Amino acid sequence: MNNLFSDVSRRKFITVSTASAALAAAQVTRVSATSNSPSANDRLRIGFIGVGGRCQQHLDSAARLQNEDGTVEIAAVCDVFNRYRDRAVQKVTDATKKKPTVTADYRDIINDKTIDAVCIATPDHWHAKQTLDALAAGKHVYCEKPMTHTVEEALEVYKTWKKSGLVMQVGVQSTQLPVWEDARRRICEGQLGKVVQYQTEIFRNSDMGQWRYYELTEDMTPKNVDWKMFLGTDFGLAPDMPFDRAKFGQWRCYWPFGSGLFTDLFVHRTTSMLAATGLRFPGRVTGAGGIFLEYDERNVPDVATVVADFHEGVQGFVTATMACQETPLNQTIRGHHGSFVFGSGEVFAGYDFVAERPQVTHDSSIKSERIEVSVPEDTTFAHFKNFCEAAREGDPVAVKCDPEMGASAMVIVKLGSESYRQGKIFHFDPKTMKISDGNSEWASNWESMSAQRASAHHVPGWSAGETGSKLIPKDYQRLEGPWVNGVDPASKS
């Protein structure tokens, strides 16, 4: 994988790796990885880093918890833009009647030993650095999606979190929907038979271009914005460049800071499919697309598709256009005995099981049905509350979207974006966590399995034996096979 990342990305990986090493050293001196966790009767004091956009909803959630049962306290807010800082302080003070501390440097929060956890909602290129710093300081982490900006960072965060014993939630709120757990159970029990594919989508439209709806204002100036800290150039996070309101306010349009629809949108849908199927890291990834409409100086495409093939014998793909939202695809998981059809969008109160015909399933009891499930009133609040409860209990497995799922989604969507940019197919080895350029091994492996008449691979947690995963050959298939020395293979049967 010689050219997967730019020089800046390589420097960034060195930076976050150094932070990871600092965590390992810090663990030697800590009594336990959760020593900074509050007891079940104490408040979870949270610092909020990056309070410009999405974090407003997290502040609302935290204020609600602070007012309802006192289990949470908004301790501090941080942003590089003075107006965002002032707005957040006023919002919290009005909501809780208690003024948080305020800073322009996230390290003040990281170094504050009275703070138990952080909520990170900065631009993507800062996520790994701030997450690793927080883990090194013994703090629980809620990090907005995508978990990181690069694949290397995602794997580093995942490995570091596993060693830490701390709680971390990745901000994909749709994982709070019961629909995914319900589908997961049914899949493992064999309702779909052998699962072979998932498809998901996120179609949008706009008359101004995606992410250009983030308003640029005259007070966005170098005087009011710590541009150097925003870039993170001193940490190897982005190249130095002149101040630009669009780069600051609409950073998702530019590769140095985000990856457009790949990481802002595809992560949502891909993570939901991982939750439903139990799949995690892929085996092979390819991406396609282009800037086909939005010629407004952006770097990132407005049409894209990512295809991920898994060692479990499942293909997943996510696709989108930023030009049409009235004709989306149905989000679907397909198996030999039927499919789960969820529809389009993000929140689902139910889904359909569409059965295959009995001539294929050889089971007339398999019928199509509508499956109803409950829906949380507010998935954003439910997701944040889930994190807070897990952090207060010191229970890393209690969250719905942990760094393993976050890293898996990142490997899929980010390798997809790099495939688009470089024109390559990438292989990923989940055992070694290594990435390589595509080759013939993937296809030859499946061809070898076919030649050996091997048993099908299944999704993790599969408990249905051979249900829906064995072919029933016709009698005439006995006629197949090579004629060796002129002998008809059928004569041996």
Helices and strands as residue ranges (DSSP letters): H 7-29, E 44-49, H 55-68, E 72-78, H 82-96, E 101-103, H 106-110, E 117-120, G 124-126, H 127-136, E 140-144, H 151-164, E 168-171, G 173-176, H 178-188, E 195-201, H 227-231, G 233-235, H 245-249, G 251-253, H 261-264, H 266-277, E 284-290, E 303-310, E 314-321, E 331-335, E 338-343, E 350-355, H 358-361, E 369-372, H 379-393, G 396-398, H 403-422, E 426-429, E 434-437, H 441-451, G 475-479, G 489-492
